[in-house]
Amino acid sequence: MEKETFKEYILMYFMTYGTIITEVFYTLRKDRKYVSKVLCSLEKEGLISENKIAVTDRHKKYYIRYKSITVKGVEYVRTHYATRHKWLGFLPSPVPKFTMTTTKNYNMLGRNLKSISAAIIFNQANVDVHNGATKSYYEGKSVNFFDMIDTAKNNYKIYCGYSLPENNTCKGVYFHSKDVASYFKLSDSDVAQNKFHQHIGVLILENSSYFVYAAKPNGLKLNAESILRSKIYGERLFDTVKNNEGMRGHLKSAFVFTYTKKEFVKNFNALVKSKDVIEKVLSSVMLFPVRYESEWFIKYLIKCEYQIHGALEDALMKKMPDLNYGLSANPYSYESGFRLLYRGKPAVNGMLFDPIKLQYFYEEAVKNKEREYVLICQDWQKEYYEAVMPENVRYVLVGGNI
């Protein structure tokens, strides 16, 4: 992708979301230095601006860095890209001063930014992103950015005399947490009561749905009670969107984004020890770093849905002759409850970053330090696992996509 094309790609994301957490841009290309260079040039041109907010989590303060499009940036987009994106021609001229504030406090703004980052990643994986009613809280005469964008798009629809084409090729839809709240007309006290601040959205696929969480810097703290409360709304949302009440009770998996390796370590350790959640509520948690290489796994999840673990194991065994099911090993050697064996050694598929599926493997490896255990993963995942697994775990690396 040439620099100008990539520049347009980034700026058009800003025209949808307004403010975007910085790390998510590194999911767009494998070359992080190139992405940084383009972002720096956009800042120097005054098209976007750097911002940060301080968020307190369990009495510890940390910062979320994010970028916002400027008035100059919106003017630039309209001038240069209106021939390819016709609705841009319906923006007001000149562009008025606008505000990006869509939440009442920094904690909610932080959650909203992370929900947007998840939306961008799912958007790349061809999942439709639902944008519900956006509440705006601002003073003065400045225009709300999102209202301005919606007005331009709606005026374009009226001018054309038809609705903009829908993305009919996607297999799912992602709802921001704020959209879940607005969909059910929940008040701020309802949101707090139902623990919506602990997750950032719901991913609904053809036959299943997932909680979507953003990791906390000090470790994601999930408890069964809060998940069960949110589960009620998540399942009602699935029933409404899919017009199918047959999936009631099937919201049992979670997708968690982590933004740093330090976050990954703390969240992994918290989840493998979280028996309350594992036994009562969730059957699977995918703990993915926000980075370019994760995109394939999201696409795989959407493609396979229920059978994602089994399908991936089957694909791995076709690619790796030394890997087989414990029950089919010759001679019979299905030992210690391990589903997979690699050259006769206890093995596990770690490609999905699922601490719940890895819990038994982790506990056995810690308990039997004189024995060798095998973890199968991609090369870029190894550094994450080395930070959490004991030294007697050996890694078998899988190159490319399965």
LUMTI-498673 format. One record per residue (C-alpha): residue in one letter; x, y, z; residue number from 0. Coordinates in steps of 0.2 Angstrom, whole numbers, always signed. Layout:
# residues N
{site "a",{X,Y,Z},NUM}
...
# end
This chain:
# residues 402
{site "m",{+0,+0,+0},0}
{site "e",{+8,+17,-6},1}
{site "k",{+10,+30,+7},2}
{site "e",{-4,+41,+0},3}
{site "t",{-16,+27,-1},4}
{site "f",{-12,+22,+17},5}
{site "k",{-14,+40,+23},6}
{site "e",{-32,+40,+15},7}
{site "y",{-35,+23,+23},8}
{site "i",{-31,+30,+41},9}
{site "l",{-40,+47,+39},10}
{site "m",{-56,+38,+33},11}
{site "y",{-55,+28,+49},12}
{site "f",{-55,+45,+58},13}
{site "m",{-70,+51,+48},14}
{site "t",{-80,+36,+56},15}
{site "y",{-73,+36,+74},16}
{site "g",{-66,+53,+77},17}
{site "t",{-54,+47,+91},18}
{site "i",{-44,+32,+90},19}
{site "i",{-32,+23,+102},20}
{site "t",{-15,+24,+95},21}
{site "e",{-10,+5,+96},22}
{site "v",{-24,+0,+85},23}
{site "f",{-15,+7,+70},24}
{site "y",{-2,-6,+71},25}
{site "t",{-14,-19,+67},26}
{site "l",{-15,-11,+49},27}
{site "r",{+2,-16,+43},28}
{site "k",{+16,-28,+49},29}
{site "d",{+29,-14,+47},30}
{site "r",{+27,-4,+64},31}
{site "k",{+40,+9,+59},32}
{site "y",{+31,+13,+43},33}
{site "v",{+15,+16,+52},34}
{site "s",{+23,+27,+65},35}
{site "k",{+31,+37,+51},36}
{site "v",{+14,+40,+42},37}
{site "l",{+6,+45,+59},38}
{site "c",{+20,+57,+63},39}
{site "s",{+18,+65,+46},40}
{site "l",{-1,+67,+48},41}
{site "e",{+2,+75,+65},42}
{site "k",{+15,+87,+57},43}
{site "e",{+3,+92,+44},44}
{site "g",{-10,+96,+58},45}
{site "l",{-22,+84,+51},46}
{site "i",{-23,+74,+67},47}
{site "s",{-18,+78,+85},48}
{site "e",{-10,+67,+99},49}
{site "n",{-20,+66,+116},50}
{site "k",{-19,+56,+132},51}
{site "i",{-31,+54,+147},52}
{site "a",{-26,+48,+164},53}
{site "v",{-37,+33,+170},54}
{site "t",{-36,+27,+188},55}
{site "d",{-38,+8,+190},56}
{site "r",{-37,+1,+208},57}
{site "h",{-29,+16,+214},58}
{site "k",{-16,+16,+201},59}
{site "k",{-15,+29,+187},60}
{site "y",{-10,+25,+169},61}
{site "y",{-12,+34,+153},62}
{site "i",{-21,+30,+137},63}
{site "r",{-14,+38,+121},64}
{site "y",{-26,+42,+107},65}
{site "k",{-27,+53,+92},66}
{site "s",{-41,+64,+85},67}
{site "i",{-44,+71,+68},68}
{site "t",{-43,+90,+68},69}
{site "v",{-54,+103,+59},70}
{site "k",{-40,+105,+46},71}
{site "g",{-40,+86,+44},72}
{site "v",{-58,+85,+40},73}
{site "e",{-56,+99,+27},74}
{site "y",{-41,+90,+20},75}
{site "v",{-51,+74,+18},76}
{site "r",{-66,+83,+10},77}
{site "t",{-55,+92,-2},78}
{site "h",{-44,+77,-7},79}
{site "y",{-56,+61,-6},80}
{site "a",{-73,+67,-10},81}
{site "t",{-72,+60,-28},82}
{site "r",{-70,+43,-21},83}
{site "h",{-81,+45,-5},84}
{site "k",{-96,+55,-12},85}
{site "w",{-104,+58,+5},86}
{site "l",{-89,+69,+10},87}
{site "g",{-96,+82,-2},88}
{site "f",{-111,+85,+10},89}
{site "l",{-100,+90,+24},90}
{site "p",{-103,+109,+29},91}
{site "s",{-92,+121,+21},92}
{site "p",{-82,+128,+30},93}
{site "v",{-81,+114,+43},94}
{site "p",{-86,+121,+60},95}
{site "k",{-77,+119,+76},96}
{site "f",{-82,+102,+83},97}
{site "t",{-81,+93,+99},98}
{site "m",{-76,+74,+101},99}
{site "t",{-82,+72,+119},100}
{site "t",{-95,+58,+119},101}
{site "t",{-94,+52,+137},102}
{site "k",{-96,+60,+154},103}
{site "n",{-79,+55,+162},104}
{site "y",{-62,+48,+158},105}
{site "n",{-65,+30,+163},106}
{site "m",{-80,+29,+151},107}
{site "l",{-70,+38,+137},108}
{site "g",{-56,+25,+140},109}
{site "r",{-68,+11,+138},110}
{site "n",{-76,+19,+122},111}
{site "l",{-58,+21,+114},112}
{site "k",{-55,+3,+117},113}
{site "s",{-72,-2,+110},114}
{site "i",{-68,+8,+94},115}
{site "s",{-51,-1,+93},116}
{site "a",{-60,-18,+93},117}
{site "a",{-72,-11,+80},118}
{site "i",{-58,-7,+68},119}
{site "i",{-50,-24,+70},120}
{site "f",{-67,-33,+68},121}
{site "n",{-70,-22,+53},122}
{site "q",{-54,-28,+45},123}
{site "a",{-60,-45,+47},124}
{site "n",{-76,-41,+38},125}
{site "v",{-87,-40,+53},126}
{site "d",{-100,-26,+52},127}
{site "v",{-99,-13,+65},128}
{site "h",{-115,-7,+73},129}
{site "n",{-116,+12,+77},130}
{site "g",{-130,+16,+89},131}
{site "a",{-136,+32,+95},132}
{site "t",{-121,+43,+102},133}
{site "k",{-125,+54,+116},134}
{site "s",{-115,+70,+116},135}
{site "y",{-110,+80,+132},136}
{site "y",{-103,+97,+128},137}
{site "e",{-105,+116,+131},138}
{site "g",{-105,+130,+119},139}
{site "k",{-110,+132,+101},140}
{site "s",{-97,+119,+94},141}
{site "v",{-105,+105,+83},142}
{site "n",{-104,+87,+89},143}
{site "f",{-92,+78,+76},144}
{site "f",{-102,+62,+75},145}
{site "d",{-119,+72,+72},146}
{site "m",{-110,+81,+58},147}
{site "i",{-104,+65,+50},148}
{site "d",{-121,+57,+51},149}
{site "t",{-130,+72,+44},150}
{site "a",{-118,+72,+29},151}
{site "k",{-121,+53,+26},152}
{site "n",{-140,+55,+28},153}
{site "n",{-140,+70,+16},154}
{site "y",{-130,+60,+3},155}
{site "k",{-143,+45,+5},156}
{site "i",{-157,+58,+2},157}
{site "y",{-149,+65,-13},158}
{site "c",{-145,+48,-21},159}
{site "g",{-163,+42,-18},160}
{site "y",{-158,+26,-11},161}
{site "s",{-149,+18,+5},162}
{site "l",{-131,+16,+5},163}
{site "p",{-127,-2,+1},164}
{site "e",{-125,-14,+16},165}
{site "n",{-111,-25,+18},166}
{site "n",{-119,-42,+15},167}
{site "t",{-104,-52,+15},168}
{site "c",{-100,-51,+33},169}
{site "k",{-104,-66,+45},170}
{site "g",{-107,-56,+60},171}
{site "v",{-109,-39,+69},172}
{site "y",{-100,-30,+83},173}
{site "f",{-110,-19,+95},174}
{site "h",{-100,-6,+105},175}
{site "s",{-104,-7,+124},176}
{site "k",{-111,+10,+123},177}
{site "d",{-123,+4,+109},178}
{site "v",{-129,-10,+120},179}
{site "a",{-133,+2,+133},180}
{site "s",{-142,+14,+121},181}
{site "y",{-151,-1,+113},182}
{site "f",{-159,-6,+129},183}
{site "k",{-161,+12,+135},184}
{site "l",{-151,+10,+150},185}
{site "s",{-147,+24,+162},186}
{site "d",{-129,+27,+168},187}
{site "s",{-134,+19,+185},188}
{site "d",{-141,+4,+175},189}
{site "v",{-124,+3,+166},190}
{site "a",{-114,+3,+182},191}
{site "q",{-126,-9,+190},192}
{site "n",{-124,-22,+176},193}
{site "k",{-105,-20,+175},194}
{site "f",{-105,-14,+157},195}
{site "h",{-89,-4,+161},196}
{site "q",{-80,-21,+162},197}
{site "h",{-82,-25,+144},198}
{site "i",{-82,-15,+128},199}
{site "g",{-94,-24,+117},200}
{site "v",{-103,-40,+110},201}
{site "l",{-98,-49,+94},202}
{site "i",{-112,-58,+87},203}
{site "l",{-109,-71,+73},204}
{site "e",{-121,-82,+63},205}
{site "n",{-123,-96,+77},206}
{site "s",{-114,-89,+92},207}
{site "s",{-109,-73,+101},208}
{site "y",{-94,-67,+112},209}
{site "f",{-91,-55,+125},210}
{site "v",{-77,-43,+120},211}
{site "y",{-66,-36,+134},212}
{site "a",{-51,-24,+134},213}
{site "a",{-38,-29,+146},214}
{site "k",{-34,-18,+161},215}
{site "p",{-16,-14,+165},216}
{site "n",{-16,-22,+182},217}
{site "g",{-25,-38,+176},218}
{site "l",{-42,-42,+170},219}
{site "k",{-53,-45,+184},220}
{site "l",{-68,-56,+179},221}
{site "n",{-81,-62,+191},222}
{site "a",{-95,-74,+188},223}
{site "e",{-109,-62,+195},224}
{site "s",{-104,-47,+183},225}
{site "i",{-103,-58,+168},226}
{site "l",{-120,-66,+172},227}
{site "r",{-128,-49,+173},228}
{site "s",{-121,-43,+156},229}
{site "k",{-125,-60,+149},230}
{site "i",{-144,-56,+150},231}
{site "y",{-142,-41,+139},232}
{site "g",{-130,-50,+127},233}
{site "e",{-142,-64,+124},234}
{site "r",{-157,-53,+122},235}
{site "l",{-146,-43,+109},236}
{site "f",{-142,-60,+100},237}
{site "d",{-161,-65,+100},238}
{site "t",{-166,-48,+92},239}
{site "v",{-152,-47,+79},240}
{site "k",{-154,-65,+73},241}
{site "n",{-172,-67,+77},242}
{site "n",{-168,-83,+85},243}
{site "e",{-171,-88,+103},244}
{site "g",{-163,-105,+101},245}
{site "m",{-146,-99,+106},246}
{site "r",{-152,-93,+123},247}
{site "g",{-138,-98,+136},248}
{site "h",{-124,-100,+123},249}
{site "l",{-115,-84,+127},250}
{site "k",{-100,-93,+135},251}
{site "s",{-85,-86,+127},252}
{site "a",{-75,-70,+128},253}
{site "f",{-63,-61,+117},254}
{site "v",{-50,-50,+126},255}
{site "f",{-38,-37,+118},256}
{site "t",{-22,-34,+127},257}
{site "y",{-11,-18,+122},258}
{site "t",{+6,-23,+129},259}
{site "k",{+15,-39,+134},260}
{site "k",{+15,-33,+152},261}
{site "e",{-4,-33,+151},262}
{site "f",{-4,-50,+143},263}
{site "v",{+6,-58,+157},264}
{site "k",{-5,-50,+171},265}
{site "n",{-21,-55,+162},266}
{site "f",{-15,-73,+158},267}
{site "n",{-10,-76,+176},268}
{site "a",{-26,-69,+182},269}
{site "l",{-37,-80,+170},270}
{site "v",{-28,-97,+173},271}
{site "k",{-31,-95,+192},272}
{site "s",{-49,-88,+190},273}
{site "k",{-58,-105,+194},274}
{site "d",{-74,-96,+198},275}
{site "v",{-77,-89,+181},276}
{site "i",{-70,-105,+172},277}
{site "e",{-82,-117,+181},278}
{site "k",{-97,-106,+182},279}
{site "v",{-98,-95,+166},280}
{site "l",{-85,-95,+152},281}
{site "s",{-79,-110,+143},282}
{site "s",{-66,-101,+132},283}
{site "v",{-57,-84,+133},284}
{site "m",{-46,-78,+118},285}
{site "l",{-33,-66,+125},286}
{site "f",{-26,-58,+110},287}
{site "p",{-12,-44,+109},288}
{site "v",{-18,-30,+98},289}
{site "r",{-5,-32,+83},290}
{site "y",{-5,-36,+65},291}
{site "e",{-3,-54,+66},292}
{site "s",{-19,-57,+77},293}
{site "e",{-30,-53,+62},294}
{site "w",{-29,-70,+54},295}
{site "f",{-35,-78,+70},296}
{site "i",{-50,-67,+71},297}
{site "k",{-55,-72,+53},298}
{site "y",{-52,-90,+58},299}
{site "l",{-64,-88,+73},300}
{site "i",{-78,-80,+62},301}
{site "k",{-75,-94,+49},302}
{site "c",{-76,-109,+61},303}
{site "e",{-86,-102,+75},304}
{site "y",{-91,-117,+87},305}
{site "q",{-78,-129,+80},306}
{site "i",{-63,-117,+81},307}
{site "h",{-53,-127,+93},308}
{site "g",{-56,-144,+85},309}
{site "a",{-54,-137,+67},310}
{site "l",{-37,-129,+72},311}
{site "e",{-31,-145,+80},312}
{site "d",{-36,-155,+64},313}
{site "a",{-27,-143,+53},314}
{site "l",{-12,-144,+64},315}
{site "m",{-11,-163,+63},316}
{site "k",{-12,-162,+44},317}
{site "k",{+3,-150,+44},318}
{site "m",{+13,-159,+58},319}
{site "p",{+15,-178,+56},320}
{site "d",{+22,-179,+74},321}
{site "l",{+6,-172,+82},322}
{site "n",{-8,-184,+86},323}
{site "y",{-23,-186,+98},324}
{site "g",{-18,-195,+114},325}
{site "l",{-31,-209,+111},326}
{site "s",{-24,-213,+94},327}
{site "a",{-6,-214,+99},328}
{site "n",{+3,-230,+96},329}
{site "p",{+5,-238,+108},330}
{site "y",{-10,-231,+119},331}
{site "s",{-3,-217,+129},332}
{site "y",{-17,-205,+133},333}
{site "e",{-9,-199,+149},334}
{site "s",{-13,-186,+162},335}
{site "g",{-28,-181,+153},336}
{site "f",{-19,-173,+138},337}
{site "r",{-29,-172,+122},338}
{site "l",{-13,-170,+111},339}
{site "l",{+4,-178,+110},340}
{site "y",{+19,-172,+101},341}
{site "r",{+32,-186,+99},342}
{site "g",{+24,-194,+114},343}
{site "k",{+25,-179,+125},344}
{site "p",{+10,-170,+132},345}
{site "a",{+6,-156,+120},346}
{site "v",{-7,-142,+119},347}
{site "n",{-12,-130,+105},348}
{site "g",{-8,-112,+111},349}
{site "m",{-12,-103,+95},350}
{site "l",{-28,-96,+101},351}
{site "f",{-21,-88,+117},352}
{site "d",{-35,-97,+127},353}
{site "p",{-30,-97,+146},354}
{site "i",{-45,-108,+150},355}
{site "k",{-40,-121,+138},356}
{site "l",{-22,-120,+144},357}
{site "q",{-25,-120,+163},358}
{site "y",{-23,-139,+165},359}
{site "f",{-7,-139,+154},360}
{site "y",{+0,-124,+164},361}
{site "e",{-4,-132,+181},362}
{site "e",{+4,-149,+176},363}
{site "a",{+20,-141,+169},364}
{site "v",{+22,-131,+185},365}
{site "k",{+19,-146,+196},366}
{site "n",{+31,-158,+186},367}
{site "k",{+46,-148,+182},368}
{site "e",{+57,-163,+178},369}
{site "r",{+46,-167,+163},370}
{site "e",{+45,-159,+146},371}
{site "y",{+29,-152,+139},372}
{site "v",{+26,-145,+122},373}
{site "l",{+16,-129,+117},374}
{site "i",{+12,-127,+99},375}
{site "c",{+11,-109,+93},376}
{site "q",{+16,-96,+79},377}
{site "d",{+33,-89,+80},378}
{site "w",{+27,-71,+85},379}
{site "q",{+17,-79,+100},380}
{site "k",{+33,-87,+108},381}
{site "e",{+39,-71,+117},382}
{site "y",{+22,-70,+126},383}
{site "y",{+21,-88,+131},384}
{site "e",{+39,-88,+137},385}
{site "a",{+34,-74,+149},386}
{site "v",{+21,-84,+158},387}
{site "m",{+25,-103,+156},388}
{site "p",{+38,-113,+166},389}
{site "e",{+55,-117,+159},390}
{site "n",{+51,-135,+156},391}
{site "v",{+39,-130,+142},392}
{site "r",{+46,-133,+124},393}
{site "y",{+39,-123,+109},394}
{site "v",{+35,-130,+92},395}
{site "l",{+33,-116,+80},396}
{site "v",{+20,-116,+66},397}
{site "g",{+25,-105,+51},398}
{site "g",{+12,-96,+41},399}
{site "n",{-7,-97,+42},400}
{site "i",{-15,-114,+44},401}
# end
